Amino acid sequence: MGATLGKDTRVGVLGAGAMGTGIAQVAAVAGHHVVLADAFASALERARTSVQQALVRDVEKGRRTAASAKDVESRIEFVRSASDDPGAFRGCGLVIEAIIEDLAAKQQAFAALETVVSADCVLATNTSSLSVAAIASGTKYPARVIGLHFFNPATVLPLVEVVGAITSDAQVVSQAKALVDSWGKTTVLAADTPGFIVNRVARPFYGESLRQLEEGVADVATIDWAMKELGGFKMGPFELMDLIGNDVNYAVTMSVFEALYFDTRYRPSVIQRRMVEAGQLGRKSGQGYYDYRNGATPPKPGTDRVLATRVVDRVVAMLINEAAEAVFNRIASRDDVDLAMTKGVNYPKGLLAWADEIGIQAVVDRLAALQDEYGEDRYRPSALLKRMAREGRRFYS
């Protein structure tokens, strides 16, 4: 790579959906000239309206002046451009793709981008679940292809996972990380593995809660209450799945499960599959684990704190186990795992710091008891946790 990413870099964003629009706004606020392109005029019009409304709110709340808002908006160029005809991105030093989560579509888009951008242009994908190496495989220069996984809404959530594939140039990864840091974002480095950090480590938050629902340990409202009241989470797992969309959450779970060769730790729930099949997708469909239709009465949770403690302990032990596995398998560093989970999904504390607080031996004992009770590999304690417990070590001194 001959060029250096910096404040004068022209930034392109392919895809004017909610995520692409948010990324474009973040880059424009940071002072870049941004080209936001989409094949559909209607998507571009929605994007323009979204940016304008967001900037108006910023002015109303005193976060910026009217002149500053006008300046930000003027730096975003809304261009109709098909993914197979990306001429609008000529002159860009960084292009971030934010189109449909489909490998073939992304490969086609990146191959087309290479025909118009310079050899020094960095190409990034905002994929949350696909292999960056696979996306880069159809390009002539895969060394310049990386992952920049923003979280929705990109203008609000601070975390960005910077993903280097086995084909990515380390200098490209480093430059992209520094640039996104300069945008005021919190970046973490993640290996190109299924789910990266957040979407992989977070699976038990949903999966183990669903498992307890399946077993009749507690109902939806009680599990959510327990995770908030005793666990300190901002939202319960079922509230959050309804917000995300049960179809989206199920698709991510299936993607990670299949990509990790059907490891039982990531096995999807039949309950969630049936919800998707029934069209009960959560808030967007009016009905999910909760009923959002007019006149619906919210269910009251049970408040037995002994039961709630069992619910929370089981989910947290599984989350800690997954975080430890991420470090053990060199998906990310200890600090980046904890940073990702607090900044990306607002966990009340870093999971590895939480392990120290509970006691690593106590976490291993919880997992071993579950494995013994169920006879399932799903609950196998991480080799790292077992080693640390045996040696009396902590994640943080």
N, C-alpha and C positions, 0 to 999 in steps of 0.2 A: 504494500500500500504506500503510494507516494504522497497522497494528500493527508491533511490533518483535519479532523472534525473540530469545529469551533463555533464561535458566536456568529460568524459570517456564513456558515454553511446553509445552503438552501435545502429545505427539508420537504420531501414529498410524502404524502400519505395516500395509499391506495385503498379505497373503500370508505364511503361516507356514512356508514352506520353509526350507532351510538359510540362505539369504541374508537373508530377512526376519527370521528368528529372531535371527540374529547382529546385525543392525542394531538390533532392539528391545533386545537386551542392552546394546549399546554406549550407546544413549540412556539406558537405565535406570541404568547405571553412572555416567553423567554427571549423574544427579540428576533426570531428567525422569520424570513420570508417563507411561507408555507404554500405548497400546492396540494390541495385536497381534491382528488379525482374519483369519479364514480361513473359507471356506465349509465346510471339512471338519473334523469333530470330531477325527478321527484325526491330522490335521496339527497341530492345536493341542496334542493330548496329547504328540506327539513333540516339539513345540517346548518345552513345559513341562519335559519330561524333560531335553532338551538343555540348557536354561538351568540347571536344578538341578544337573546333573552338572558343568557348567562352573564353577559357583560352588563346589561341593564341592572341585573340584580347586584352585581359587584358595585356599581355606581350607587345604587340605592342604599347599600349597606356600608358605604364609605370605604370599600376596599380599593377603589381606584377612582380617578377623576373621569369626567365625561370625555375629556381630550385623550386620556390614556386608553379608554375603551374604544374610541374611534380609531386610534392608532393600531391597536391589536387587530381589530376587524379588517383594517386596510391591508394588513400583512398576510391575510389568508386569501388565496386565489382559488375560487371554486370552479373546477373544470370538468366538463363532461368528457370522459375518456374511458373506453373499454379496456379491460385488463389485457387484451391481446393487441392493443394499439396504444401503448403508453407514452406517446410523444410528449405529453405535457410535462414529463419528468426530466426532460433534457436540462442539464445545468444543475441538477440536484446532487448534493454530496452525500445525502442519506435519504433513502426511501424506505418507509415502514409500511408493510402490507398488513391490511386489516380486513380481509375479505372472508368469505365463508370457510368454515373448518372442513375443508375437503382437500386432500393431498394433491389430487390431479389438478384441481383448479389453481392451487398455490404454485405448483411446479410450472404450469403454463404461464402464470403471471410473472414469475421470476425469469423464465426464459425470455419472455417478451421484453421485460425491463432491461435485460442485458443488451438488447439491440439498440437502445436509445441513450443509456447513461454512459458516463465515462468509465474507464477502467478503474478509477480510484473511488467510485461511488460505493458506499456501504449499503448493502441490501439487508433489511431486517424483517423478520416475521413476528407478528403479534400472537402467533398460535399459542393456545393454552394446553394442547394435548398431543399435537403431532410432532414427529421427529424433525428437528432442524436439519439434520444430515440428509434425511430423505427429501426435504424441500429443496435443499441445495444441490442434490445429486443431478438435477437436470440442467444445471448452469455450467458455463464454461469456466467460471472462476469461483468455485465453491468456498475458497478461503475468505471471501468478503461477505459471506452470508452468515448471519447470526440470528439469535432470537432476542427480541425486546418485548417481554410479556408484561403489559400494563394491566391494571385491575380496574374494573368498572365501578363507578365512573372515574375515568382517567384524570379528570380535573380535580377530583377530591381525594382519592386514595393515593397515598404517597409511594407505595411499593412498585418497583419494576424489577422483574427477574431478567438478568442479563445472561443469555445462554450461548455458550460456545459449543459448537458441534465438534466432532473429531476432525472435521475438515476446516474449521474456522482458524483464521490467523489470530494469534494471541494479541498482536498489536491492534487489530480491528476491534476485538472484544474490549481491550483496555481503553481505546479511544471512545468507543460508544458508551462505555460505563461513565467515563469522565464527562462526556457531553450531557448525558441524562442526569448525572449528579448536579451539573450546573443549572439544570432546569428546576432545581429544588426538590427533586425526587429522591427517594431512598432506594438505592440499588443493592441487589445481592447477586452473587455469582452462582449459577446453577449449572450442573452437568446436563447434557442433552439426554435425559432419561424420562420415561413416561410420567407426566404430571409435574415435572420439574420439582420444585420444593413444595409450594403451597397446596396444589391440587393433589399431590401424593400424600403428604403428611396429614392433610385434613380428612382423608377418607374415613378414618374411624369415628370422627365426630358425627358423621351421618350413619355410617354402617353399623357401629356398635349400638347406637340409639335405636336404629331400626330393628336390630337383633333383639334388643330387650323388649321392644314393642311386640315383635313376633312371639316371644316367649310368654307375654303377659306379665312381665315384671312390673310394668307401669304403663299407664296410657300416655297419649301424646302430650296432653297438657301438663301432666305431672313430670314427665321427663324434661320438657322445656322449662318448667318452673325450677326443677332441681338444678339444671345446668346453669341457669341464671342466678338463682338465689344462693346456692352453695358453691357452684363452680366459678361464678363471677363472669360468665360469658355475657356479651351484650345481647345476643339473641339465642333462643333455644334452637336445636337442630331442625325441628319440624317447621318452626317459624321461618328459619333461614332457607330451608328447601322450598317452601312455598313462595318465598321472595325471589329466589334464583329461578325457579321453575323446575318442577319435578322431571320434566323431559330433559332439561339441560343437565341437571345433577345426575340423573340416571345415565345419560350419554357419557359424561365424564367418567363415572364409575366403571361403565362397561369398557371404555377406552383403556383405562389404566389396568383393569382386570385382564383384558385380552393381551395388551402389550407386555405384561409381566408374566405371560405364559400361564395364566389362570391360577395364580397364587391365591390360595384360599383366604388370605388376609383381606383381599379386595373383592371378594365375591359379592355381587349385587344382591339386593333384597327382592324377593318375589312381591312383597307388599308394594314397593316402589314401582315395579314393573306394571302391576295391576293398576296403580294410580295413573300411570302414563297411558295405558291401554284404554282406560275409562275416560280419558280426557280431563282428569282432575289434576291440573298442572300447577295449581296454587293461585296466587293473587290474579295472575293474568287471565285465568279461566273462570274466576269467581269461586272456585272450590278446589281444595286440596286436602291437606291434613286438617285444615280449619275451613269453615264455611264463611266466605266473604260476601255473600249475597245480602241484600237489604233485609233487615229484620232478623238476621241470624243471631242466635245467642251464643256467645263464646263459652266453651266448656270450662268448668272450674277444676283446677288441679287439686290433687291430693297434696297435703302438706306434711306428711309423715317424714320427719327429718332423718330418721334411721334408714328408711327405704331410699330417700333421696340421696343419702350419702353413698349407698351401695351403687346406685345408678351412676353418680358422678365418678366414683372411684374406678369403676369399670371402664368408662369412656376415657378418662384421663390417663389411665395406665396404658391403654391401647395407643393413644396419641403420643405419649412419651416414647413408647416402643418404636413407633414409626419415625419419630424425630431422631432417635438414636440410630436407627437403621440408615437414615439419610446421611448421617455423619460416617457411619461404619462403611457404607458403600461409596463414600466420597462423592455424593451428590452435591453436597455443600459443606461449608465449615460449620462448626458449632455456633459461632456468632451469627452467621448468615441464616441458619435455620431458625434460631430464636427471633432474629430481626424480621424474617419473612412472615412468621406466624403472628407477630404482634402488629406489624405494619400492614400486612396484606389482608388479614382476616380479623384483626382486632381481638386476638386472644388476650386474656387478662394478664398473662405473663408468658415469658419464653418457656417452652416445654422442657428444655434441658435444665433451665434454672429451677423449674417446678420439680423436676426429678430430684435435684439436690435438696429441695425443701422437704419433700415427702420422705426422702431417703431412697437411694438406688436399690438397696436390698429389699425394701418394702415394695417397690414397684415390681421387681423380679418375682417376689413371693406372690403378689396378686396375679401376675400373668401365669406363673407356674400352677397356681391353684385352678385358674380357669382352664388351662390346658389339661390338667389332670381330670377335672370335672367333665369336660366336653370331649376329651380325646381328639381334639382338632389341632392341626398345625397352625390354624389361624391365630392361636394364642401363644405361639412359641416366643419366648423372650429373646430379644436381640443378643447376639454373641457379645456385642460391646457392653450392654448392660450387665450381663453375667460376669464378664471379665472385670468390669469396674467394681461390681459388688464384691467379688472375690478378693480383689486387691485393696478394697476400702477406699477407692478413689471417688472424686466428685468431678462434675463437669466444670465447675467454677471453684477456685480456691477461696 
